[in-house]
Amino acid sequence: MVAEQNPRTLSLEDAVEAVYEAAVNGSSVADEAAVVAHMVDDRDIYEAVVIGLGELVHRRLARRRRGGMREDEAGDGAVGSLESEDSDGPSPASSNGVPKAQPHAAKVLWDAILDDANYEAADSTRKALRQFGIEDSRRLRGIAGAMAAGHIRVRDAMDIAVGALERTGVKTIGALPLAERRRVVEALS
């Protein structure tokens, strides 16, 4: 019956693909999702609701961690009008009663990262990324580079360890033959 009323019924996968293609071509995800949502086959709605419910809860948890920012302030597009118990009322409207335009979600995210993420600066104090200068940025890049190099060494050493454990059939690195243990340790150096 539904298919007769709306011959363009889409599977959830097809709807995601349609919105994805539109977004790749420059359209707003929220706008395209609103256009396509009513075409999703009723049998696929449960999966979308589970995903959407999970996303809304994650957003609320993130707002709580950020200090109670409202959904409409976060610029979440598709759910921008939802309010939660930590909200203090409807979104502000302009003088003609039309809701004010909300900032793009990506801008809100980047602003939050620039303001909230703080790292050790060149002078050994911690400050928000927005306040970082060239020396601060160079120092943080050096620290991150050293950490990355260390992680790469550990990864490579564990590749050697996994291969040796599989090859020899022993249960632990400590039980490997001396030559294999030495290769693991040398990779960590």
Buried (B, 14 or more C-beta within 10 A) or exposed (E): EEEEEEEEBBEBEBBBEBBEEBBEEEBBBBBBBEBBBEBBBEEBEEEBEEEEEEEBEEBBEEBEEEEEBBBBBBBBBBBBEBEEEEBEEEBEEEEEEEEEEBEEBEEBEEEBEEEEEBBEBBEEEEBBBEEBEEEBBEBBEEEEEEEEEEEEEEEEBBEBBEEBBEEEEBEEBEEBEEEBBEBBEEBEE
